[in-house]
């Protein structure tokens, strides 16, 4: 389950608690569990997704490369071209040799 789904569940249980459909003790046990799951997901995201200290510089550099894409392509090695191609065409490029499409 992702963080959004867990937060929705927590909200739903909070509503059920306020409406008296579940008792406060049950709600607190569920809340403690869901909060722990959300925290685990957030820690995992922090570990996996690197923090970008200067997003503006990264965007400016990326835009510069995109403006000069043909130059970047010709000056890149095999692996760099492969990564660039995967980035630009994540669903792969298909070529029909007979039709030149």
DRENLOPA-177354 format. One line per 4 residues: number of its first residue (from 1); for each residue y, z, x of C-alpha. Coordinates in steps of 0.05 Angstrom, whole numbers, plus 5000, padded with zeros to 4 digits. Each point is the difference from the previous one (the first is absolute). Layout:
residues N
NUM> Y,Z,X ~ ...
END
This chain:
residues 101
1> 5000,5000,5000 ~ 5069,4985,5026 ~ 5061,5045,5002 ~ 5032,4969,4938
5> 4937,5011,4958 ~ 4996,5073,5024 ~ 5073,5013,4983 ~ 4988,4969,4931
9> 4940,5045,4989 ~ 5041,5061,5021 ~ 5055,4981,4952 ~ 4949,4991,4943
13> 4968,5067,5014 ~ 5069,5033,5002 ~ 5014,4970,4931 ~ 4933,5024,4974
17> 5015,5069,5026 ~ 5069,5002,4967 ~ 4969,4977,4934 ~ 4948,5055,5005
21> 4941,4951,5006 ~ 4978,5034,5064 ~ 5015,5071,5023 ~ 5048,5016,5056
25> 4945,5024,5047 ~ 4962,4935,4994 ~ 5064,4961,5011 ~ 5015,5039,5063
29> 4930,4986,5028 ~ 5007,4926,4985 ~ 5071,4998,5028 ~ 4977,5033,5065
33> 4944,4949,5008 ~ 5044,4940,4984 ~ 5057,5025,5045 ~ 4949,5006,5058
37> 4975,4929,4987 ~ 5071,4973,4998 ~ 5016,5036,5065 ~ 4937,4970,5033
41> 5021,4930,4979 ~ 5071,5011,5026 ~ 4974,5025,5067 ~ 4954,4940,5005
45> 5057,4952,4984 ~ 5044,5034,5053 ~ 4945,4991,5051 ~ 4985,4927,4982
49> 5070,4974,4985 ~ 5043,5006,5062 ~ 5070,5026,4989 ~ 5053,4948,5015
53> 5059,5033,5034 ~ 5048,4943,4995 ~ 4983,4954,4943 ~ 5064,4960,5006
57> 4984,4979,5072 ~ 4929,4981,4980 ~ 5025,4958,4941 ~ 5053,4966,5043
61> 4948,4983,5054 ~ 4951,4974,4947 ~ 5053,4957,4967 ~ 5018,4970,5068
65> 4927,4982,5013 ~ 4994,4970,4930 ~ 5062,4958,5012 ~ 4967,4972,5063
69> 4929,4996,4975 ~ 4984,4934,5033 ~ 5023,5027,5068 ~ 4960,5063,4990
73> 4939,4958,4982 ~ 5004,4954,5060 ~ 5012,5057,5049 ~ 4944,5044,4973
77> 4930,5005,5027 ~ 4936,4991,4959 ~ 4996,5072,4975 ~ 5073,5003,4981
81> 4994,4935,4962 ~ 4939,5027,4964 ~ 5037,5063,4980 ~ 5061,4960,4978
85> 4957,4953,4958 ~ 4965,5059,4966 ~ 5067,5032,4985 ~ 5031,4937,4971
89> 4937,4976,4964 ~ 4958,5062,4982 ~ 4955,4959,4954 ~ 4986,4951,5057
93> 5020,4928,5009 ~ 4952,4947,4974 ~ 5002,4929,5025 ~ 4962,4942,4969
97> 4990,4951,5058 ~ 4985,4939,4958 ~ 5061,5008,4955 ~ 5045,5029,5054
101> 5019,5057,4953
END
